Amino acid sequence: MTPRQGKYHTGPKYELLYHPEIPGRGEYVRLVFEATGTPYIDVSNQGKAGYKKVEQTITEANPPAFAPPALLIHYEGHDGGSSVVISQTPNILLYLGPKLGLVPEGDETALYYVNGLALTALDMCNEAHDVHHPIDVEKYYEEQKPEAMKKSYAFRKKRIPKFFAYFETVLTKNTEGDGKYLVGNRLTYADTTLWQVLEGIDFAFPNTIRKISKNYPVLLSKFRENIKDQKGISEYISSGRRRPFSIGVFRHYPELDV
Ligand SMILES: N[C@@H](CCC(=O)N[C@@H](CS)C(=O)NCC(=O)O)C(=O)O
């Protein structure tokens, strides 16, 4: 399945397989492409047939993907080339990170530091999602509101502070990164992933974040600003291509942010 070295003469073609319109978990993958100026196709946002192709590709893959996001990678070759489908957000990031220069070079341990931090940021993303879907992911928020209120209280009072304090500590301990990077002194996919989670949590819980922001000056000011100002990211933001948060993983329900 893995292409042999030397047989392929050009870089692979990347196609992101995700839901249309929303940033969702697809955005973690978009960000690593955008941050590095790597060309990719966002399949479901390419016209009406896009999402059909997403469903068909992830279903027909072997093994099939359980849910988007997935990444379709085409390797060119004289014999027509080959393609593979990789699923699960952190798995896609782990695949792309070294290829796109978003992990420290020549340091295998650092790769696992980066991945551990990205996984922790994604844990926070999953918990933010579970606030509006605490009981059943396949039912509407409106069908689980009392439980969502309880979950929101615990998330805002305990989990956000615990995650934020952890990342504040990571940034402070990484003296090389000067509060701007989680690992080393260059951008990694842990940074882009955490940044997106912070943006999402700020969208979903603006009152909460406003109240506690002074407690995390490195995380919520220096780090957040620095990642937003990375060349590829700032160009992406000003391009208008970045999808706004709406009713995806991160949602703003005022009653859950009192
Ligand atoms: N752990 C997976 C979660 C994937 C996931 O929950 N995808 C959502 C969209 S963000 C979905 O379409 N889920 C459908 C389902 O779980 O039935 C990942 O990180 O990629």
The ligand as an ORCA input file, in Angstrom:
! r2SCAN-3c Opt
* xyz 0 1
  N     -12.261     10.908     16.418
  C     -12.681     11.317     15.095
  C     -14.072     11.903     15.195
  C     -14.687     12.082     13.843
  C     -16.059     12.711     13.952
  O     -16.721     12.711     15.000
  N     -16.513     13.273     12.830
  C     -17.783     13.936     12.799
  C     -17.676     15.246     12.088
  S     -16.538     16.319     12.924
  C     -18.773     13.050     12.092
  O     -19.079     13.217     10.926
  N     -19.281     12.067     12.843
  C     -20.247     11.154     12.360
  C     -20.445     10.046     13.367
  O     -19.685      9.966     14.343
  O     -21.371      9.262     13.168
  C     -11.681     12.340     14.534
  O     -11.061     13.031     15.320
  O     -11.518     12.410     13.312
*
